[in-house]
Amino acid sequence: MKHYSITRDKASALLNISTRTIDRYVKSGKLSYKKVANKILLAKEELDALQEEFSMLHQEISTELVSQDADTTETIQAVRQATDFSAIEEKLDKFILIFNEKDKMIEEKNKVIFLLQWRIGELETKIQNMIALPDYTKEKQEAIEEKRRLEANLKQLTQQLKEQETKTFVVIGFAIVFIVIACFLYRKTH
């Protein structure tokens, strides 16, 4: 039976990784968790196993580096490159966070557009069912003006959404280029 007692912050310090990486491990199922009073608690046994896995990996890397070449400067350079990989990982986490925020913004704008379209449909139905009497003329004119305002708002939001999508695609493009360059440089150095 697993003992859930370690918070995300403590796990982050224990494993010497960011809390975002902890969250990714939880989301991918690599780490299980329990939520108690709005706190996420992680299993100590799983963290110990992960820490052991990390230390074995670091030991393998160190052994490889030392056995490949006894020159200390090259060994230090290889260790620096290995730590640069974590910097790349953190930058990728930031890009993912930005994309998620952009998706939320686009989703909110889509909701507003949907509500505006629904309101326009309501107004069109109301205008079609109006009786052409002098008393209703003022209401009809107001409804027509409101429809025009809503259509203008709809056009504006649609344009903003298109601009937002274009910006998102540009950011995605830069992210992909960055990842490709990082992978190329990583492979080139190894």
Secondary structure, DSSP 4 states (H G I P E B T S, - for coil): ---EEEEHHHHHHHHTS-HHHHHHHHHHTSS-EEEETTEEEEEHHHHHHHHHHHHHHHHHHHHHHHHH---HHHHHHHHHHHHHHHHHHHHHHHHHHHHHHHHHHHHHHHHHHHHHHHHHHHHHHHHHT----HHHHHHHHHHHHHHHHHHHHHHHHHHHHHHHHHHHHHHHHHHHHHHHHHHHHHHHH-
